[in-house]
Amino acid sequence: MTRLGIEMLTLLGMPPVEHVKLAGELGCASISTGLTSFSLGPFGYPGFSLYPEWSLQTDPALRREMKAAMRDTGVHIALGEGFRVRPDADLRDQGADLDVMAELGVRRINAVSMERDIARTYDQLAILADMVIARGMQFLVEFAPPNAINSIASALAAVDHVGRARSRMQVDSMHFFRSGAQIEDLKALVAQNLIGYVQLCDAPLVSRERSYMQEAMFARMVPGTGELPLHAFVAALPADVEIGLEVPMIADLQAGMSPHDHAARVVAAARVIVPH
């Protein structure tokens, strides 16, 4: 059985029922999702829209349709996204969002931090972990170079604060190598059973973009077409870890490639690298 999934960002927010059906059509086991569509305008793409707006938060009919699509296809939600520590917010206020994630059968919730007060970051993550676990889901900490948790070391400190029995790491191949980590670091995490989920893409080893996050959100590369040592990366992973394909390439979609064709090429390329 495949362990590959198609992440929400790869499709730039495709409506959830379509997303589930596409994953099933391409032979994938899972998807990731947030609870709402997102506008591309604030990120520098005014006037460009691929889909109508949608919300799993406020539309119970859409939730029912999504659950039916998952039953029909066998696709599950491997990861629930959209949770972040921010200076102006308290994660205690997101209980209703977690309720929706649990209703949809989401297996894991990940979190990142934009809060530079590291003590508050760790405390907020611990609060979120309690809320996630109480709803029967797994809790993951994700690191990325621009964020407050920006490396294996800081992610490990966060996991230790929350408790290793209650949290693990999410490892994104782009963020992993751009943070300076090496394959031996990955093997050490595997040996400690610290990897709960993986996101896979390719990229240059050194960024060629002005904005790291703009690249991460809109200009990654199909696996096998960049400079990351993905074969060694995947070979070091546990055989049963789920792998979400996070490969947003907005320029190709703007040029007319369909989201379906983009996802199909990403999945085909990943199957060359990931044993299945």
N, C-alpha and C positions, 0 to 999 in steps of 0.2 A: 504493500500500500504506500502511496506517495506520502511524503511528509511536507510537501511544498504547499504554500498558500500565496494568495495574491493580496497585497496590502492596499489599503484605501488610498494611500498617496500615489501609488503606481497609476491608478485610474483617475486621480484628481477628484475624488469624491463622487464616483458613480452612485446613483441611487441603490439602496441596499438589496432590493430584490433582484435587480439586474446584475449586481455584483456577485451575489450568491450563484445565480444561474450561469454566469460566465465562468466562474471558478469550477463549477461542476462540468461544464462543457469542455473545459481544458484539462480535466482530469486532476484537478487540485483538491486537496482535502479541506482547505480552510480559507478564511479571509481575516483581515483585521477591519475594524470599523470604529468610527466616532459616532456621535449621536445626531449630528447635523451636517448638512452640506456646508461647504465653505466657499466664500466669494474670492475670486482670483484678483479682483480689482485692487484691494489694499496691498497686494504683493507686487504690483507693477504691471498688471495685465488688465487694464480697464477695457470693458467692452467685450472681453473674451469669456464665453461661458459655454460649457459642454452639456450641462444638465439643468433641469428645473430644480428649484429649492426643495429640500425635504427635511423632515425632523422625526427621528425616532423618539425624541423626548415627548413631543406633544401629539403624536399621531398614533393612537393605539391600533388603528386599522393597518397602518404600515407595519407595525410590529407583528401583527398576526400574519400578514402576507409574507414577511421575512421568515418567520418561524415555519410557515408552510413550505416555503421554497427550500429551507434547510432540510426539512423532513424528506422532501421529494428528491433532493440531490445528494444527500449524505454529507453536505458541506457544513462545517461548524465554524464558529467564530473563535479563532485561536487567541486573539488579542483585542482588548478594548482600549481605545486611545483617547487622548484629549485631556488627560489629568496632569496638571503641572503646579508646582509650588510657585506662587507669585507674592511679591511684597504686599500687594493690595487685596489679597484674598485669603480665605481660610477654607481648607479642604473639608472641614466639617460640613460646609454648606452644600457639598456635592453628594449627599446621601441619596437623593432622588435619582440622580444620574446613575449611581451604582445600582440602585434598584432595577432600573431599566436594563442595564448590562446583565445583571443576574437573570432577569426574566428571559432575556434572549439566549441564555446558556453560554455566555462568554466565559472562557476558561481562565484568562489572565487579564490583569490590569497593569499597565506600565505607567511610570511617572517620571517626569524630568523636572528640573528646577531652574527657575529664573531668579531665585532669591539668593542674593550674595551674602546674606547673613547665614553662614553655614549651620550654626546651631539651630536656627529656626527651620532651615531646610530639613535637617534630620528629624526634628520634632514633628514637623508637618508630615513627613513621609511615614513616621511611625503611626500617626493618627490615621492616615489613609490606609496603611496596611491593616490596622484593626478593622476598619470599615469593610475593606475588601474581603478579608478572611471571614468575617462574620456572615458574609453573603455567599460563602462557599467557593470563592475564586482565589487564584494565586496572585501574589503581589510581586512585581518586578521593578527594579531600579534601572533606568537607562542613562548612560553617560554619552556626552557629545562635547567636543572641544570648546564650543562657544558658551556652554552652559555652566551653571554653578557646580554641578557634578560633571567634571570634564575629563575624567580619566579612570582607568581601572582602580587606581589607589583611592580616589575620592568615592567611587561607587562602592568599593569594598568597605570603606568607613561607614557609608550609609547603611549598607546591608548589616554590618556588625551592630550599628546603633538600633536598627529595627529588630534585629535578631535573625541569625541564619536559619533558624527553624521556621521563620515567618516570611522570608523574602529571599529572592535570588536576583541575578542580573539578567538584563536583556542586552545582547551584544549585536551591534550593527556593524557590518563589515567596513563601511566607509569611516564611521566614527572610530572604530577600533584602530585601524591603521593610521588614520590622520592624528590620533592622539599619541602616536609614537609606540604603540604596543606591537609586540612581536608574537610569532607563533608559539614560542615557549611560554609567553604569558597566558595565551589561550589554553595551552595544555595544563598549566597550573590551576586555572579556574575549573577546568573539567575535572581534574583530580580531586578538587574540593567540592564537587557537585554544586557549583555555584551558577551554572548557566541554565536559565529557565526558558529562554526563547532566543531566536536568532533572526536578524533581518539581513538579507543578502542583496548586494548590488555590486557594480564595479565603479571605478573612478580613477582619475590620475592619483598617483601617490602624493603629489603636491598640487594644491588647488590652483587652478588657472582663472578662477572667478574672483570678482571683487568682494563678494559677500559669501561667507561659508554657508549660512543658512539658506540663502537664495539657491545656491548650488544643491544643497541637500534636499530642498523641497521641490526643485523643478528641473535639475540638470544632472541627474546621475547617469550611469552608463549600463547598458545591457551586460550581464555577466559574461566574462570572457573577452570583452572588447576594450577593457581598460588596463590598468597597471597593478591592480591589487592581486596578491598571490592567493587566489580564491581556491584553487585545488588543495593547497596545503591547509588553508583555513578550514575548509569543509572536512578534510581528512582528520583534523584534530578534534572535531566535534563529536559528542556522543551520538551513537547511531539512531537514537530515538528522539532527538530534539527536533521540535517543529521549526521550520524555516519559512519565514515570510519573505516574499520577493518585493522589495521596496525600490522601485526603479522609475521614479517620475521623470519624464522627458517632454516637457511642455512644448518645446520648439517643434518636435515632430508632430504633435497633435495640432498645433497651430498651422502646420504646413499641410494638414489634411489626413494624416494617418488616423484611422479609427482607434478608439480605445481597445476594441476587441483585437485588432491586428497587433497593436502594441503589446498587449498582455500575452498574446500567443507567442510572439517572438521572444519575450522575456522568459516564459515558461520553457520553451524549447531550448533556449540557451542554458538555462539553469539545469536542465536534465542532463546536459553533457558533463556538468560539474558535480552534481549531487547524486550519489548512489540511490537507486530506487528499485 
